């Protein structure tokens, strides 16, 4: 618009100055020529142009009006520039994606969040149609409905290509000049909601079996089996086993909750982890013998001391070994190893068991996740979840490697320096 005003004023000043020069009104002609030059400077971004004159009368009035016009134009332009800069800062800092599109569905604005969500850039999106720049037919249909109806449209969209779950709101601009698209990335929120639902479902499932068993056993005893000492003794023993399972689950849930909430403080002491590994191995010898499994401990003679909570890391190792025992058939072998890396000590428990499918590898550290229900009925499904949180609380990492039918290896690494 400023360019159009400049062109119009320049032409007007030129016509007037030429006419006045011919009519021998030289001062006014000079003034108009000066005004034309100042307007051209303003159009080039040099605002704040002012004209001075010693003349009086009509020339003084024209100079004063021009100076007021130039000052007003400068204020308007600076205000618009400041508003644009503030809007740009707000849009760039927003977590939600913002796109502005015209009636022709071409993108005129895209903020940083939208570029991140749709994996594009400003140079690749501005001036292009939405379907060309973003290539999402579902969101395109929402935009199309918004433009055609003139009313706000909203929906939740799952984009399988990008593996995102998005909340989308398309709002028409005034006078139907286009629309604004607001995109919220709800992928993480949805993932957490699914974890919560799975957690509730898993807790219910794990509690149902022992509670149902206790109920059935107690009802049988009340029905008259209590008088038969041989039967009642066996039933009471089985009730005790189920109660122990419930108690174990409740304790582990409490421990997991405390670790996740940060309420469980670690009592760290300098520890020779090789000694800790041998201690755990000795505790597990009887159980390994009952399961006809061989245990091999492979640690260096000297390992650097690590500041750790001995009781909790001991529990991590016990969980890892218990896990290997459950999935290793008789005649197999479990190996506990430790190696020194650049700035950490890496411990692993390897077995020759049934192995884990690739799709299950990343999930074995989830709460209640069980790879093989047939082999894991004795556990709560919380052991490796607790192990993960414990290792991470020590500043370490835990992971697993496996191939179906070729055994599994679970690793954890702890930093040498605290």
N, C-alpha and C positions, 0 to 999 in steps of 0.2 A: 504493500500500500504506500509506503514511504517513497518508493521508486516512482509510482504513478503520480503522487503529489509533486515530486521533484520535476518530473517531465512536464506536468501541466503548468506549474509555476514558472519553469524556465521558458516555456513557449510564450506564456503571458508576458513575462518580463521582457523577452526579446521583442515581441510585437509592440509593447508599449514604449520601450526605449527607442526602437527604430522610428516610431511615429513621432515621439517627442523630439528626437534629434532633428527630424525633418521640420518640425514646427519651431525649432530653435529654443526648446526648453532644455538646454544642456544640463543644468544641475539635476533635474529630475531624471533625465536619461542616464547620467552617470550613477545616480542612486539606484536605479533599477538594474543597471549592469552589475553594480556591487552586490545587490540583493541576489541576483541570479547566481553569482559566483559563490555566495555564502550558502545558498540552497544546495548547490552541487557539493559543497564541502560537507554539509549535513547528511546528504544522501550517502556520502562515502564514510560516514561514521564519526566525523568531526563535529560533535555537538557543542552547544554553548556559544554559537556564533552571535556576535553583537556588532552593530553599526553605530558609529558616532558621526555627528554632524554639528556644524555651527549655524546652519541655516535655521530659519524660523518658518512658521506658517505650515503649509501643506507638507513640505519636506520633513519638518520636525515630527509632525503627526505620523507620517508614513514610517519614519525611522523607529519611533516609539512602538508602533503597532508591530513592526517586524521583530523588534527585540523581544516583545512580550510573546509573540508567536514562537520564536526560536527557543525561548526559555521554557514555555509550556511543552513544546515538542520534546525537549531534552528530558523534562521530568517524566513525561508519559513513557518515553522509550526506556529510561533507566528503571522506572517502576516495573515495566513489562519484563525487562531483562532480569531484574531481581526475582520477580515472581517465577520466571522460567527456571532460574538457577535453583531456587528453593524447591520447586516441583521436581526438578531433576534429581536433587539430593534425596528427597523423600522417596521417589520411585526407585532409586538405586539401592536404598537401604531396606526396602520392603521385603519381607519373606515371601509374600504372595506374588505370583506372576501377573503382570499387567500388559495387555496389548490394546492398542487403539487401531480400529479398522474403519475404512470408509465404506460408502455404499457399494463400491466395486470389490469389497473384501480384500483390499490391499492394505498391508500393515504400514501405519505411519509412525507408530511408537511401540517399542518393546523394551521392558526394563531388564535389569540384570537377572532377577529371579526367574523370569520367563525364559530368558536365554539359557539358564542353567537347567530348567525343567525340560525344555524341548531340545536341549543340546544343539543350539544354534548360536548365531552371533548377530549383532546389529547390522553389520554389512551384508549378511546373507538374508536378512528378513525384511528390512525397510524397503518399501517400494514394491515388494513382491506380494502376490496373492497368498492368502492363508494356506490354501491347499498345496501351493508350490513350496512355501517356506517351511511349514510345519508338517503337512501331509498326514492329517488325522481326520478321517471322514466323520467320526462320531461328533467331535467338537465342531467340525464344519457345519454339520446339520443343526446343531444348537445355535450357531451364529446365524445361519440362514433363517431359522424360525424367528429369531429375535428381530432381524431386519425386515422380514416379511410382515410380522404381526405388529411390530412397534412396541412390544411388551417384553419385560425382563424374562429371561429363560435361565433355568438352573438345572443341574443334574450332577450325578456322580459318575465318573467315567473311569473304566479300567483299561489302560492301554497295554496290551500284551506285548507289543514290540519293545516298549521301553520298561515294562514291568512296573508300572506306576498306577496308583489309585488316586485320582484327582477329583476335587470338588470344583465345578465350573459354574460361573455366573456371567451371563452376557446381558448387558444393559444398553438399551438404545440411547444414542445421543439426541440432543434437542433438534427439532425440525427434521428428524430422520436422516441425519447426515452420516450415520455410521453407528458404531457401537463400541463399548469398552468391554473387554474380556478379562475377568479376574479368575486366576487359576490358583487353587490351594493344593499343595502336595501333601496328601493325607496318607501316603504309603506307610510311614513309620507308625502313625497312630493306628492304622488298621492292623499292622503287624502286631503291635502290642495288645490290641483288643483280641486278636486271634489267640495270642499266647495266654491271655487271661481266661478266655473261654476254654481253651485246651486244659489249662491248669485246673479250673473248676471241675471240668468233666473227668479229668484224671484222678483228682482227689476223691470225687464221688465213686469212681470205679474201684479205686484201691481200698476204700473204706467199706464198700458194699460186701465184698467177699468175707472178710473176717467178721463183720457184724452179723451177716446172715448165718455164718457158721456157728457163732456163739449163740444166736437166737435158737437155731435148730437144736443144738446140743442141750441148751438149758430147758427147752420145751420137752425134749425127750426125757430128761432127768425128772422134771416135774410130773411127767405122765406115769412115773412108776419105776423108771430105770434106776432111780437113786437108791432103791432098796437092794439092787443087785450090785454088790461091792465090786465085782470084777469089771462090770460095765461102767459103773459110775466113776471108778478110779481112772479108767481110760478116757472117759468123756471129760472129766475135770482136767486131766493132763492136756487134752486137745484144746480145751477152753483157755488154759494157761498159755499155750503156744500162740493162739490167735490174739490174746491180750498183749503178749510180748510184741507181736507184729504191730499192733496198733500203737503201743508205747514207743516203739522204734520210729514209726512214721511220724508221730507227733513230735518227738525229740528232734528228728532230722528236719522237719518243717520249721520248727522253732529256730534251729541253728541256721538254716538257710535264710530265713527272714531276717535274723540278726545280722548276718554277713552282708546281705543285700542292702539293708538300711544303714549300714555303717555303725551299728550299735555294738558290734562284737569287736572289741579291741584285741590286737595281737600282742602276745608277750614274747618279744624277740630276744633271743640269746645267741651268742656265737656258738655255732654247732658244726661238728665234723659230720657231714651228711653220710659219709661211708659207714660210720659207726651206727647212725640211725637206720640205714638200710639193713645192716646185719641184724640189728635188734628186731626189726619188723620181720625179716626172713625167718628168724628163730621162732617168732610167735606163730608163724604160718606153717611150720614144718608138719605138725600133727594133722592139720586139715589137708595139706597137700598129699600126705601119705595115705589118708583115707580115700582120697580121690585118685590114687595111683598116678600121681604127677611128679615129675622131677623138677627140682628147683636149682637154678644156677645163679650165683651172685658174681658179677663181673665189675669190680670197681678198682681204680688205681690205689696204690699203697698210700699215696698222699693226695688229699683234696683240700682246697682252700676252705677255711671256715666261712660260714654264711650266717648272717643274723636272721634267725627265723623262729617261728613259734613251733617248738618241737612237737608238741601234742597234736597240733593241727596238720603239720606236714606228715607226721606218722599216720594220721587218719587218711590222708590223701593216698599214701602208699598202700595202706590196707585196702582201701576202696578199689584201687587199680588192680591189686592182686586178686581180690575177691571176684572182680569182674572177669579176669582171665580164667580163674578156676571154673566159673560157671559155664564158660564157652569153650573149654578145652576138654576133649574126651580122654578117658584113661589111657595111660601110656605116653601122653604128651609131655611137653616141657615148658616151663615158665622161666624166663631169664630177666634178672634185674641188673641194669647197667647204669654207670655214671661216667660222664666224660667232662673235661674242662674245656670250655670255649673261651673266646677272647675276654669277655667280661661277665661270664655266667657259668653255672654248672648245670648240665643237662642230665636228667634222670629219665630212664624209660623202663617200662615193663612190657616185655614181648612174650607172646605165647604162640603155640602151634595149633590153635583152635580152629573153629569153623570160619572165622573171619567176618568181616562186615561189608555189606553192599556199599558201593560208592555213594548212593543217595542218602544213606544213613550216617555216613561219617560225620557230617557237620551237625547232626542232631543228637548225637549220643550224650552231649553235655547238657541237654535240655532237661528240665524237671520232668520226672515220670516217663521219659522216653525209653522204651524198651525195644531193642532190635528184634529179638526173638522171644515172643511170649512163652514158648514152650520151655526155654532154658532159663527164664528170668523170674519165675514165679516166687522164688524165695526172697527176692529183693524188693525194695520200695521204688526203685527208679530214681532215687535222689542222690545216690552216692557220687556219681561223676559230676552232677550239677554242683554239689557242695565242694568237690575237689577243684572245679574250675574257679569258683568264687574265692576259695582259699588261696590258690596259686596267684590269682590276679591281685588279691589283697596284699600279697608279698611283692608285688611289682613284677611278677613273672608271667609266663604264657603257658598254655597247655593245648595239646593237639593230638590227633590220632592218625595213624596210617594203617591201611589194611587192604587185603584182597580176599574175596570170598573163597573159602576153602584153603587159604594159605596162612592163616593166623593174623593177629593184630598186634600193633605196638602203640602204646600210649606214652606220650612224652610230656614232661614239663621242665621248664627252664627257670632258674632263679638267679637274680643278679648277685654278683659277688660283693659289690659295694652296696651298702644300705642307702 
